[in-house]
Amino acid sequence: MMLVAEEQQRFELAANINELAANMSANIYEVTATMDVLRTELKQELAVTMNITNAAIGFSALLSGTSLPRGTPIKYTDVKVNKGGRYSTITGKFTASVAALY
């Protein structure tokens, strides 16, 4: 009787292992498919970003007054052009989209 019970346990254990292996394979397939979709979306976003960063940017502004505090961004009082919207009138910072001489 003991041998029959042990054999039944082995059979159930083998069935559970096979089921887990099948589930793992399905999960790996699903994760791989999701990664492929995300990779494609990332490539598309990168292409859009590259188009944005290659666009012309720059700003032209005037400043009233002569006192400029040391170590703080200059907040221009009269922004004439802000092509690409990279200059923030709130923070006084120009955020370049690519490394270059501005």
TIGU-297089 format. One record per atom (N, C-alpha, C): atom name; x, y, z. Coordinates in Angstrom, 2 decimals, padded with zeros to 5 digits. Example, Ala and Ser with C-alpha at 12.3 -4.5 7.8 and 13.67 -1.06 7.14 Angstrom:
REM residues 2
REC  a       u       v       w
REC  N  013.19 -005.69  007.80
REC CA  012.30 -004.50  007.80
REC  C  013.20 -003.30  007.80
REC  N  012.85 -002.25  007.08
REC CA  013.67 -001.06  007.14
REC  C  012.90  000.03  007.87
//
This chain:
REM residues 102
REC  a       u       v       w
REC  N  000.82 -001.19  000.00
REC CA  000.00  000.00  000.00
REC  C  000.87  001.26  000.00
REC  N  001.98  001.23  000.75
REC CA  002.89  002.36  000.83
REC  C  003.53  002.64 -000.52
REC  N  003.89  001.64 -001.27
REC CA  004.49  001.82 -002.58
REC  C  003.51  002.46 -003.55
REC  N  002.25  002.09 -003.47
REC CA  001.23  002.65 -004.35
REC  C  001.08  004.15 -004.05
REC  N  001.07  004.53 -002.78
REC CA  000.93  005.93 -002.38
REC  C  002.14  006.74 -002.85
REC  N  003.34  006.17 -002.69
REC CA  004.55  006.86 -003.15
REC  C  004.54  007.02 -004.67
REC  N  004.11  006.00 -005.35
REC CA  004.03  006.06 -006.82
REC  C  003.02  007.13 -007.25
REC  N  001.90  007.21 -006.54
REC CA  000.88  008.23 -006.83
REC  C  001.46  009.63 -006.60
REC  N  002.23  009.81 -005.53
REC CA  002.85  011.11 -005.24
REC  C  003.85  011.49 -006.33
REC  N  004.64  010.52 -006.78
REC CA  005.60  010.77 -007.85
REC  C  004.89  011.18 -009.15
REC  N  003.80  010.48 -009.43
REC CA  003.02  010.79 -010.63
REC  C  002.45  012.21 -010.55
REC  N  001.89  012.57 -009.39
REC CA  001.34  013.91 -009.20
REC  C  002.43  014.97 -009.27
REC  N  003.57  014.68 -008.69
REC CA  004.70  015.60 -008.73
REC  C  005.17  015.82 -010.17
REC  N  005.27  014.76 -010.93
REC CA  005.67  014.87 -012.32
REC  C  004.65  015.67 -013.12
REC  N  003.38  015.46 -012.85
REC CA  002.32  016.21 -013.54
REC  C  002.42  017.70 -013.18
REC  N  002.68  018.00 -011.90
REC CA  002.81  019.39 -011.47
REC  C  004.04  020.05 -012.12
REC  N  005.12  019.33 -012.22
REC CA  006.33  019.85 -012.86
REC  C  006.06  020.13 -014.33
REC  N  005.40  019.23 -015.01
REC CA  005.06  019.44 -016.42
REC  C  004.14  020.65 -016.60
REC  N  003.18  020.80 -015.70
REC CA  002.27  021.95 -015.78
REC  C  003.03  023.25 -015.54
REC  N  003.92  023.27 -014.56
REC CA  004.73  024.46 -014.30
REC  C  005.62  024.80 -015.49
REC  N  006.21  023.79 -016.09
REC CA  007.07  024.02 -017.26
REC  C  006.26  024.60 -018.41
REC  N  005.06  024.11 -018.62
REC CA  004.20  024.63 -019.68
REC  C  003.81  026.07 -019.39
REC  N  003.47  026.36 -018.13
REC CA  003.13  027.73 -017.75
REC  C  004.31  028.67 -017.93
REC  N  005.49  028.20 -017.56
REC CA  006.70  029.03 -017.72
REC  C  006.96  029.31 -019.19
REC  N  006.78  028.32 -020.02
REC CA  006.98  028.52 -021.46
REC  C  005.99  029.55 -022.00
REC  N  004.75  029.46 -021.57
REC CA  003.73  030.41 -022.01
REC  C  004.08  031.81 -021.51
REC  N  004.53  031.92 -020.26
REC CA  004.90  033.22 -019.71
REC  C  006.11  033.81 -020.43
REC  N  007.08  032.98 -020.74
REC CA  008.26  033.44 -021.47
REC  C  007.85  033.94 -022.85
REC  N  006.97  033.23 -023.51
REC CA  006.49  033.64 -024.83
REC  C  005.77  034.98 -024.72
REC  N  004.92  035.14 -023.70
REC CA  004.17  036.38 -023.51
REC  C  005.11  037.55 -023.21
REC  N  006.09  037.34 -022.35
REC CA  007.06  038.39 -022.03
REC  C  007.87  038.77 -023.27
REC  N  008.27  037.78 -024.04
REC CA  009.03  038.05 -025.26
REC  C  008.20  038.85 -026.25
REC  N  006.94  038.50 -026.40
REC CA  006.05  039.23 -027.31
REC  C  005.87  040.67 -026.82
REC  N  005.70  040.85 -025.52
REC CA  005.56  042.19 -024.95
REC  C  006.83  042.99 -025.16
REC  N  007.97  042.38 -024.98
REC CA  009.24  043.07 -025.20
REC  C  009.38  043.49 -026.66
REC  N  008.95  042.65 -027.58
REC CA  009.01  043.01 -029.00
REC  C  008.13  044.23 -029.29
REC  N  006.94  044.27 -028.70
REC CA  006.04  045.41 -028.89
REC  C  006.67  046.67 -028.30
REC  N  007.21  046.55 -027.09
REC CA  007.84  047.70 -026.44
REC  C  009.06  048.18 -027.22
REC  N  009.83  047.25 -027.76
REC CA  011.00  047.61 -028.56
REC  C  010.57  048.41 -029.80
REC  N  009.51  047.97 -030.44
REC CA  008.99  048.67 -031.61
REC  C  008.50  050.06 -031.23
REC  N  007.76  050.16 -030.13
REC CA  007.26  051.46 -029.68
REC  C  008.41  052.39 -029.31
REC  N  009.43  051.85 -028.67
REC CA  010.60  052.65 -028.29
REC  C  011.32  053.18 -029.53
REC  N  011.45  052.34 -030.54
REC CA  012.08  052.78 -031.79
REC  C  011.27  053.91 -032.42
REC  N  009.95  053.80 -032.38
REC CA  009.09  054.84 -032.95
REC  C  009.24  056.14 -032.15
REC  N  009.24  056.04 -030.84
REC CA  009.41  057.22 -029.99
REC  C  010.78  057.85 -030.22
REC  N  011.79  057.03 -030.38
REC CA  013.13  057.54 -030.63
REC  C  013.18  058.29 -031.95
REC  N  012.51  057.76 -032.97
REC CA  012.48  058.43 -034.26
REC  C  011.79  059.79 -034.14
REC  N  010.70  059.85 -033.39
REC CA  010.00  061.11 -033.17
REC  C  010.90  062.08 -032.42
REC  N  011.56  061.59 -031.38
REC CA  012.46  062.43 -030.59
REC  C  013.61  062.96 -031.43
REC  N  014.16  062.12 -032.28
REC CA  015.26  062.55 -033.14
REC  C  014.79  063.66 -034.08
REC  N  013.56  063.55 -034.58
REC CA  013.02  064.60 -035.44
REC  C  012.85  065.90 -034.66
REC  N  012.43  065.79 -033.40
REC CA  012.26  066.98 -032.57
REC  C  013.61  067.61 -032.26
REC  N  014.57  066.77 -031.86
REC CA  015.86  067.32 -031.46
REC  C  016.63  067.87 -032.64
REC  N  016.32  067.44 -033.85
REC CA  016.99  067.97 -035.03
REC  C  016.32  069.24 -035.54
REC  N  015.19  069.60 -034.94
REC CA  014.48  070.80 -035.36
REC  C  015.26  072.03 -034.87
REC  N  015.07  073.14 -035.57
REC CA  015.73  074.39 -035.20
REC  C  015.20  074.88 -033.86
REC  N  016.09  075.34 -033.02
REC CA  015.72  075.91 -031.73
REC  C  016.55  077.15 -031.47
REC  N  016.07  077.99 -030.61
REC CA  016.81  079.17 -030.22
REC  C  015.88  080.20 -029.63
REC  N  016.47  081.24 -029.02
REC CA  015.64  082.31 -028.49
REC  C  016.38  083.64 -028.59
REC  N  015.60  084.68 -028.61
REC CA  016.13  086.04 -028.64
REC  C  015.34  086.83 -027.61
REC  N  016.04  087.57 -026.76
REC CA  015.35  088.27 -025.69
REC  C  016.10  089.53 -025.30
REC  N  015.37  090.42 -024.64
REC CA  015.93  091.66 -024.12
REC  C  015.81  091.66 -022.61
REC  N  016.71  092.37 -021.96
REC CA  016.72  092.43 -020.51
REC  C  016.69  093.87 -020.07
REC  N  015.79  094.19 -019.17
REC CA  015.71  095.54 -018.60
REC  C  016.52  095.57 -017.31
REC  N  017.16  096.69 -017.06
REC CA  017.93  096.83 -015.82
REC  C  019.36  096.36 -016.01
REC  N  020.19  096.66 -015.03
REC CA  021.60  096.33 -015.14
REC  C  022.09  095.41 -014.04
REC  N  021.29  095.18 -013.01
REC CA  021.74  094.36 -011.88
REC  C  021.42  092.89 -012.13
REC  N  022.47  092.08 -012.23
REC CA  022.29  090.64 -012.42
REC  C  022.92  089.92 -011.24
REC  N  022.11  089.21 -010.46
REC CA  022.68  088.46 -009.34
REC  C  023.61  087.36 -009.83
REC  N  024.73  087.20 -009.16
REC CA  025.72  086.20 -009.53
REC  C  025.21  084.80 -009.22
REC  N  025.42  083.87 -010.16
REC CA  025.10  082.46 -009.94
REC  C  023.64  082.10 -010.11
REC  N  022.83  082.99 -010.63
REC CA  021.42  082.68 -010.87
REC  C  021.11  082.83 -012.35
REC  N  020.14  082.08 -012.85
REC CA  019.77  082.21 -014.27
REC  C  019.24  083.61 -014.55
REC  N  019.48  084.07 -015.76
REC CA  018.96  085.36 -016.18
REC  C  017.54  085.17 -016.68
REC  N  016.60  085.87 -016.06
REC CA  015.20  085.82 -016.49
REC  C  014.95  087.05 -017.36
REC  N  014.94  086.80 -018.66
REC CA  014.74  087.90 -019.59
REC  C  013.33  088.45 -019.46
REC  N  013.22  089.76 -019.54
REC CA  011.92  090.41 -019.36
REC  C  011.13  090.52 -020.65
REC  N  011.82  090.44 -021.77
REC CA  011.14  090.62 -023.06
REC  C  011.67  089.58 -024.06
REC  N  011.00  088.43 -024.13
REC CA  011.41  087.36 -025.04
REC  C  010.77  087.61 -026.40
REC  N  011.60  087.83 -027.39
REC CA  011.11  088.13 -028.74
REC  C  010.82  086.86 -029.54
REC  N  011.74  085.90 -029.45
REC CA  011.61  084.64 -030.19
REC  C  011.96  083.51 -029.22
REC  N  011.17  082.45 -029.26
REC CA  011.47  081.26 -028.46
REC  C  011.17  080.03 -029.32
REC  N  011.91  079.88 -030.41
REC CA  011.69  078.80 -031.37
REC  C  012.00  077.46 -030.71
REC  N  011.04  076.59 -030.71
REC CA  011.20  075.29 -030.09
REC  C  010.78  075.28 -028.63
REC  N  010.49  076.48 -028.07
REC CA  010.01  076.56 -026.69
REC  C  011.02  076.10 -025.66
REC  N  012.31  076.21 -025.95
REC CA  013.34  075.69 -025.05
REC  C  013.76  076.68 -023.96
REC  N  013.38  077.96 -024.10
REC CA  013.70  078.92 -023.05
REC  C  012.49  079.06 -022.14
REC  N  012.71  078.92 -020.83
REC CA  011.63  079.05 -019.85
REC  C  011.68  080.44 -019.24
REC  N  010.61  081.20 -019.44
REC CA  010.54  082.53 -018.83
REC  C  010.33  082.43 -017.32
REC  N  009.91  081.28 -016.84
REC CA  009.68  081.08 -015.41
REC  C  011.01  080.81 -014.70
REC  N  011.81  079.91 -015.24
REC CA  013.07  079.53 -014.58
REC  C  014.26  080.32 -015.10
REC  N  014.14  080.90 -016.30
REC CA  015.27  081.60 -016.91
REC  C  016.28  080.65 -017.52
REC  N  015.89  079.41 -017.73
REC CA  016.82  078.42 -018.27
REC  C  016.47  078.04 -019.70
REC  N  017.52  077.90 -020.51
REC CA  017.40  077.40 -021.87
REC  C  017.82  075.96 -021.86
REC  N  016.95  075.06 -022.28
REC CA  017.24  073.63 -022.30
REC  C  017.52  073.20 -023.73
REC  N  018.77  072.91 -024.01
REC CA  019.15  072.49 -025.35
REC  C  018.75  071.04 -025.58
REC  N  018.28  070.76 -026.79
REC CA  017.86  069.40 -027.10
REC  C  019.05  068.54 -027.53
REC  N  020.12  069.17 -027.98
REC CA  021.33  068.46 -028.36
REC  C  022.53  069.29 -027.91
REC  N  023.63  068.61 -027.67
REC CA  024.85  069.31 -027.29
REC  C  025.37  070.08 -028.51
REC  N  025.57  071.38 -028.34
REC CA  026.05  072.22 -029.42
REC  C  026.48  073.56 -028.84
REC  N  027.01  074.42 -029.67
REC CA  027.39  075.77 -029.26
REC  C  026.19  076.68 -029.49
REC  N  025.70  077.28 -028.42
REC CA  024.53  078.16 -028.51
REC  C  024.92  079.56 -028.11
//
